[in-house]
C-alpha cells in the first residue's frame, strides 16, 4: 500500500512539474496550453491505471444485468453523463456505474431485459404505424389518371370500447387458464412480451410458443385499439382475483 501511495505522489509531482514548468522557463511558458495538455493527459493516464474509469466492455463487472457493450444505451436511456472519450473509446466513471447498478437493483430492473423490452415495444409500434399509414404501406406500381379526383369517404364510427374490453377480458381468462405467466412478461400492465425460451423450446408442449406469441400480439393489439378509442390503455394485473374465476 505504501509503495502505491508513493507512486501516486511521484506521478502527481511529475504532473505539477509539467504544469508549472522549471525555473529556467519564462513565466508565460510555464502555464502554456501545451503544458496544460500534457498535465491533463498524465493525470488521465494515472486515473485510468488506478481503475477510476471503466471501458464499455467491462461495465458488466459493476452492473451485473448489463447487456454486451451497454455504454451508448445507458448514456441515452439514463442520461449518464460522467464519461470521457479517449480516441474512439468511451470510458465511464466506476463510482457512478456502481451507483447506477445499485439503483437499478433497488428498483428490480434487469438492464438486459429492459433493453429488450424497449426494442420489442418500438418494433411493435413501428409495425402498427406502418399498417395505419397508407404512405408507408407496400403497394404495386400504379398510375393515377389526371382527371381522377374527389373520390372520398368519411371515417367509420369507432367501435364500442366495451367490445374491446370484452376481448381483453377473454384474453386475460385465456392467460390464466393456460398459465401463460410462466412464458409471458407484461410490462407496465399494458405491453406483453414473450420470455426468452430459446434454449428450452425443444422440450415445450408442441405449439406453446406459437400460442404465447399470438396471445402477446392479440393483447397488444387490443390494448392499442382501446387507447385509440378511449385515449387510455387497460392495465392487466396478473394477480387480479377476478381472473381466477374462470
C-alpha positions, -999 to +999 in steps of 0.1 A: +000+000+000+028+024+009+045+018-024+013+026-043+008+058-024+044+068-030+040+060-067+009+083-069+027+111-051+056+108-076+032+109-105+014+140-091+048+157-087+056+149-123+022+164-134+029+195-113+063+199-128+048+196-163+022+221-154+043+247-136+075+243-156+111+246-145+127+277-131+146+282-163+114+287-183+099+321-187+066+327-167+045+329-198+056+294-209+051+278-175+013+277-180+011+272-217-017+253-234+009+226-243+019+222-206-018+220-195-025+194-222+005+173-211-006+175-174-042+165-183-030+135-203-007+124-175-034+127-149-059+109-171-034+081-176-029+078-139-066+078-132-073+050-158-044+029-144-059+033-109-092+019-122-113+050-118-126+047-154-142+016-170-143+005-206-176-003-223-167-040-224-162-041-186-194-023-175-210-057-167-185-061-138-203-033-120-238-037-134-244-075-133-275-074-156-259-052-182-260-064-219-229-065-241-214-030-247-242-011-229-224+022-229-245+040-255-277+026-241-271+040-205-259+073-220-291+077-239-317+060-217-305+071-182-286+103-193-254+090-178-230+119-182-199+110-162-179+096-191-148+107-211-137+098-246-102+087-255-098+084-292-127+063-304-132+047-269-156+057-242-146+054-206-172+056-177-168+066-141-166+034-120-181+051-089-212+063-109-216+029-126-217+012-092-243+038-080-264+032-112-262-006-107-274-003-071-303+020-081-314-005-108-311-034-084-332-015-058-359-010-085-357-046-095-347-038-131-328-063-153-309-039-176-306-065-204-343-073-203-352-036-201-332-030-233-350-060-250-384-046-238-378-012-253-366-027-286-396-051-288-421-023-280-405+001-305-407-027-332-444-033-324-451+005-326-434+008-360-453-022-373-486-007-362-476+027-376-469+011-410-503-007-410-521+026-402-502+048-426-511+043-463-480+063-473-458+036-458-479+006-469-464-016-496-483-014-529-479-023-566-468+003-591-497+024-603-506+054-624-535+077-615-554+093-644-551+131-645-588+137-643-594+113-614-602+133-582-629+139-555-633+102-547-635+103-509-653+089-479-657+096-442-643+079-412-663+050-398-676+052-363-652+040-336-660+005-323-678+003-289-650+003-263-669-023-244-663-048-272-626-042-269-628-046-231-646-079-236-619-090-259-593-081-233-613-099-206-613-130-227-576-127-233-570-124-196-590-155-189-571-173-216-538-161-200-548-176-166-563-208-180-532-216-199-508-204-173-491-181-198-475-162-169-447-188-170-438-178-205-450-142-210-440-109-193-464-080-191-446-047-186-464-017-170-495-038-172-500-029-209-474-045-231-470-083-234-437-098-244-426-135-248-399-146-224-366-159-236-374-196-240-350-203-269-328-228-250-358-249-238-383-247-267-374-282-279-389-296-247-420-274-245-455-285-254-460-285-292-474-252-304-470-235-270-445-209-282-467-200-312-498-197-289-479-175-265-466-152-292-502-149-308-515-141-273-490-113-270-499-099-304-536-101-297-532-084-263-510-056-275-534-050-305-565-049-283-549-026-258-537-002-285-572-002-301-587+007-267-562+036-264-572+049-299-608+048-289-608+060-253-573+076-250-563+051-223-550+016-221-563-010-197-537-024-173-536-062-167-527-071-131-518-107-132-527-111-096-563-098-101-585-123-081-614-118-105-594-136-132-592-168-112-630-173-115-630-190-149 
